Amino acid sequence: MLRYVISILLVLACPAWAAQKNIEKAPQCPNWQNVEVLDLETAKKIALAQNPTLDAAAERVSQARERVRQATATYWPWLDLTGSVAHVDMAENEYDANLAQVRVFNPNATLANPEDYNSTKASLSWLLFDGFNREFSRKAAKHGREVFTQSESDTRRKIFSAVAGAFHNAQSAREDISIAQADGDFNRRLMEEAKVRYDVGAGSLSDVLNFEIAVRGAATQLINSKMNYEVAMLGLAALLGIEDRDFVDNVCLARLEKETPKDLTPPDPSEFAEMAKKNRPDILQAEAVVAQAKSAVGAAKGKFYPTIRLSASAEASRANDAGFENEDVEQTIAASLNYNLFSGGLHRAQLAEARAAEREAKATLAQTALTVTKEVNEAVVAVKFAQEQVTLQDETAGLVQRNRDLVQKEYQAGQASLVRLNEAQRDLIQVRSNLSRARVYLRQAWHDLYMSAAYQPE
């Protein structure tokens, strides 16, 4: 009989034991050493796979997933199997080994009749009803998993923003290097021409010295720009989880391209605001917190209902022999009901606390929605002003370039002063720097807008 009871209990419990853990595949991480040109999307993939902050967020999601499994486990019957073997030296009293009861007790009796007692017990406990506390607790755990899932997504969004900022900062520094190199090349050519004129007696030494000073000034600016570029690349490497110092020297950063018509098209604020309401992880996280708090209220209400539990057990005991027979087995089936009538106001206070937490979660959701809307609107404004700035600086750069070329020809023809040429060159360098920064700022502004709406452009 005992083996049949145990078999039934094992069949009931097997589905719980058979649950297998889902293992998520790690994202494919491109090796930066094999990347010929590092663009922003590749940098994001590397950061996604190697950033330790994101790893920590992923582990929090795993913990929340296991809490859901813990809450689900309460729906299954609990099976316990115990066994014991004891060696007992019994007093010389009248003793019935089968009933295990002493009929006559003599305090002066000596110990004798040693016996071994074997026992085993299988018990099943199944909670049938607890006022829906389990159901709401399981829902709360599921919403908690969603909270951490959205938290991971929000962490990813913030990491992407940080990577984009570092990437664009490095691009800006490299553009400064190109501008300083172009300035040095220009003044070096003019210095060589001035030396030729001076050697034949057609030019002055001051012109030669002027251009040599300008070359040295460009070299100084080039050193500063290289330092800024290296610092920016080190910051980018840290965000990508790369410790190798060769990253700075061996990685070729994607060049800053000219704007497309789409880049210069003003964004629609309502479109991005609507996307943000549907996609922003912090809004979805706040919504999950509200749902979790609501489930906690339901779980707290369950304390006001009775609890019904079904239990069954089969226990066998035998002296001096572990070969149990049917007559050695004791079987029990019981149903119990527990209904708390008074708890000193504990359950009522717990319910009030859960309702207050729900109201807090709703208020936090409303505030989060307002903050997200503000971020989207600010990002839209930033994009529009960046577009205007790029258009203005691009047109100005064309005018200044044309003016510098005219002044250069006039100087070489003896019709313009050296001072005028220096001014024209400085103006050109300045406007080129302004244009490169405006272009970088426009790309960062667009990226910030996409991140504010949790939108990944194709």
Protein Blocks (a to p, Z undefined) as FASTA:
>chain_A
ZZmmmmmmmmmmmmmmmpccddddddddddfklpmbacfklmmmmmmmmmmklmmmmmmm
mmmmmmmmmmmmmmpccddddddddddddddddddfklopafbdcfkbccehiacddddd
ddddddfbgghmmmmmmmmmmmmmmmmmmmmmmmmmmmmmmmmmmmmmmmmmmmmmmmmm
mmmmmmmmmmmmmmmmmmnopacfklmmmmmmmmmmmmmmmmmmmmmmmmmmmmmmmmno
pabfklmmmpccdddddddfklmpccdfklmmmmmmmmmmklmmmmmmmmmmmmmmmmmm
mmmpccdddddddddddehiabdcfklpccdddddddddfbgghmmmmmmmmmmmmmmmm
mmmmmmmmmmmmmmmmmmmmmmmmmmmmmmmmmmmmmmmmmmmmmmmmmmmnopacfklm
mmmmmmmmmmmmmmmmmmmmmmmmmmmmmmmnopacZZ
